[in-house]
Amino acid sequence: GKFKIIREIDGWHESTLYPEAWMYRPKYITSVVAIHGSATDALVKDYPASHGCIRIRHAHIDRLWKNNIGIGTRVSVYGDWAK
């Protein structure tokens, strides 16, 4: 789908849907779906492993912040995970 970053939090943020699920520097593309780092990079998988969010490594989310990829930026999410 095609989205835009609508909200962002520069730091750690606990999920409002899943208590004790911590997101690192989330950038929201819907009211409840974000691109974010996880508690550790080990939680970033090459298959769907979250409840809808897009997990990326800490270095990658840091790069988005460093390069001012923020509110209003267009985001395309695609892939075929049906196996």
N, C-alpha and C positions, 0 to 999 in steps of 0.2 A: 504494500500500500504506500501511498504518498502522504506525508505528514509534514508538520513544522514543529520545531522546538518551541514550546509554549511557556515553559517554566524551568528553572534550574536552581540547584542548591549547591553552593560551593563548600562542600564538607561532607561529613557523614550524616546520613538521614535514615531513621528507622521507618520501615514501611508502615503505612497506616492500615494496610490490608493483612499483612503477615507479621505479627509481633516478633521482635528479635531478628527480623530479616533486615540486615543493614546494607544500605546502598552507599557507594562512594561517589560523590560528586554527580548526582543524577541530573539528567537533562530530559525532561518530560516531553513526550510527543502526543500524549493524550492525558486526561486527568489522572489516570492510574498506571500508565505504561511509560517506562523511562529507559533511556540508555544509561548504564551505570557500571561502575566497578562493584565487585562483591567483597565479602569479608576477606577473602584471599583470592589470588589469581587461580588457584587450584579449582575454584568453583566455576570457572569459565570453561565450558565444554564445546565440542564441535558438533553438538546435537542439541535439540531443544531440552533445556533442563531447568526452566523457570516457570513461573505462573503467567508469563506473558511479556515480561521485561526483556531487554536486550542487554545481556551481560558482556562486558568487554574488559580487557586487562587494565590494571591501574595506569600503566604507561600510556595506553591508548586514550583513556578518558582525560588524563592529564594533558595530552597533546591537543585534544579538542579545546580544552580550557585555555591553554597557552596560545592557541591560534585564533582565539575569539570566535569560535564556532558556538553561537548562542541563540537566544530567542529570535525567532523569525527565520532561522536557517531551515531550508527544505531538507527533508530526510526521506529516502526511499528504502523500504524494507521489502526484501524479496527472498525467495528461495522455495524449494520444494522438499518438505521434510516427510511427506507421506511415503513410507517404505513398506 
